[in-house]
Amino acid sequence: MAKESQSAAWKDLKGVKHRKVADVLMNNVDQVSMAVSSLITPDTPRIVMKPNIGIFHFIEVELEISDVRVHDYVTFPSMSLYRTTYDTVDIPREALTLRNNAIDYAKVLYVSYSSMAEHLKAAPRESADGSVVPRHVASKVVSASLINEENKIQSIDHLQKPVIITFLMEVTTFHIYF
């Protein structure tokens, strides 16, 4: 996850530290995005960034901050409406208007992280019968957050309609074993 010159130090860290670094990275992306979201105006309703995170290589981070017109389901990122090469999040009207039913626009932060599994290894787990069960870290992570009037991420704890997350997968071989 670190630059090539730091790869030996990265490999020397335990898995817990790897996950902590990834968590800090994701939290910092959210914090910076909230600060940048104040720049969203009717004249500039969308900011799309692919930050070059210098200390990390091979992790692609894409984010979009949008002020979107509220309708039944809103899909993020907006580029996915034109290109089918993106993981997507479809957010229902209910989530976009939960705090204020009268709003016509909602500010949303979409972030996509890819290739994290290459740098975060999960320790195997031993099952009840003594066999070792390998575990895998999710290689793709997407998040969608609603940003309130104070440019803070707003939490929602219940919805009637689901948020739909779609991951683009490249499947080259598919095997079924009985």
N, C-alpha and C positions, 0 to 999 in steps of 0.2 A: 504494500500500500504506500510505503514511503518511496522517495526517490531511489534510483538504483544505488547511489552512494550510501544510502542508509539501510539497504535491504538486509545486511547482516544484523544490524541492531533490531530491525523489525522482527526478524526470524527468532531472535533471542527472547522476545517478549512472550509471555504466556497468553493463551487464548482469551482470558478474561480481559487483559489489557488491550488486545486487538479490538474486542467488542466495545470497550470503553472509548477508544479512539474513534471508532466508527460512529458511536452514539454522539460524541462531542461534535464530530463533523456534521452530522445531520441536524443537531440542535443549532449549530452556528449558521448553517444555511438558512434555517427557519428564521433566526434572529435578524440576519442581514436582509432577508426577503421582506420581513415586516417593516424594517426601516425604509427600504426602497419602495414599498407599497404606497407610502405617502406621496410619491411622485405620480401616481396614477390619477389622471384628471380626465374630464370628458374629451379633451383634445388628444390625450395619449392613453387610450383605454387598455393598452396591453404592453407589457414588458416581457420579452423572452430573452433568457440568458443561458449561455453554456459557459459557466465560470471555469477558468483555468486554475485549478487548485494545485499550486506549485509543489507542495510537499507530497502529493498523492499522484501516482500514475496508474493508468489502466482503470480508473474508476470514472465513468462518465456521469456527470451530473448535468441535468437539464432542468430548468425551471421556467415557469410562466406565471406571471401575476396579471390577472385580468379583472376588469370591471365589466361584468357580463349582464346582458338583459336576461331577466328571470323568465323562464318558461318551464314546461313540464319536466324535461331532463336537459341538463347542460353538460356537454362533453368536454373534457380536458385531456390533453392540451388541445388548443384550437386547431393546430396544424393537423391533427388526426382527422379532421373533417375533410381534408384534401389529400392526405397521404396515409396509407394504411400501415405504416411502418412504426407506429407508436403504441406503447402501452397506454391504455385510456382509463379514465375514471368518469362515470356518468353520475351526476349529482341531481337528485330529485328537487323539484320546486320547494317542497316542504323544508328541506335542509337549508336552502338559500334564503327562505323567508321566516324561519322559525322564531327569530327574535323580533321581527317586525313584518307583519303580513302586508303592509302598505308599500313596501319597497319594490321598485321596478328593476333595480340593478343590485348586484352583489359582487363583492370583491373576493376573489378566490386565488389561492396559491397552489399550484401544482408543481411537484418536484418528483423527478425520476432519477434513481441511482441504478447503475448497472455494473456488473462484474465485481461485485463486492465479495462473492464467494471465493474468488481466487486468492483473497488475502485474509479471510476469516475462516478458520478451520474449527469445526465443532468436534469436541472430544467424543469418541464412541461411548455408547452406553451398554451396560451389561444387563441382559434380560433376566427374568426370574429363573430360567432354565440354565443360566450360565453362558449362553451364547452372546457374542459381541454383536451389537446392532450399530452399524455405521450411521452417523447423522450428517446432514448437509445444511449449510447455511443458504438462505435464499439469495440468489444471485441478483435478482431484480427487486427493487423496492420502489413503490410509488406512494406518494402521499398527496392528499388534497385537503387543504385547510381553508376555512372561511375566515376572512379578516374583517373585524368589526370597525366601527367608526374611529376608535382610538388606535387603529393599525396594529391590533393585537389579534392573535389567533383565538378564535371563539370555539369553545367546546360544545358539542351536542351529544346528549346521552341517550336519545331515543328517536326513532323515525318510524313512520308507518310504511313508507316505501323504501326499498333497499338502495344503497349506493352500489353501483355495478362497477367492478374493477375487471378489466380485460388485459391479459398479458399476451403479447405477441410471442409465439414460440416457434422455433425452428425444429421440426421433428424430421429427422432423416431416416430413422428406423423405428418401427414400432413392433414390439414383441408381446405376445400374450402367452403366459405359461399356465398350464393346468396341473 
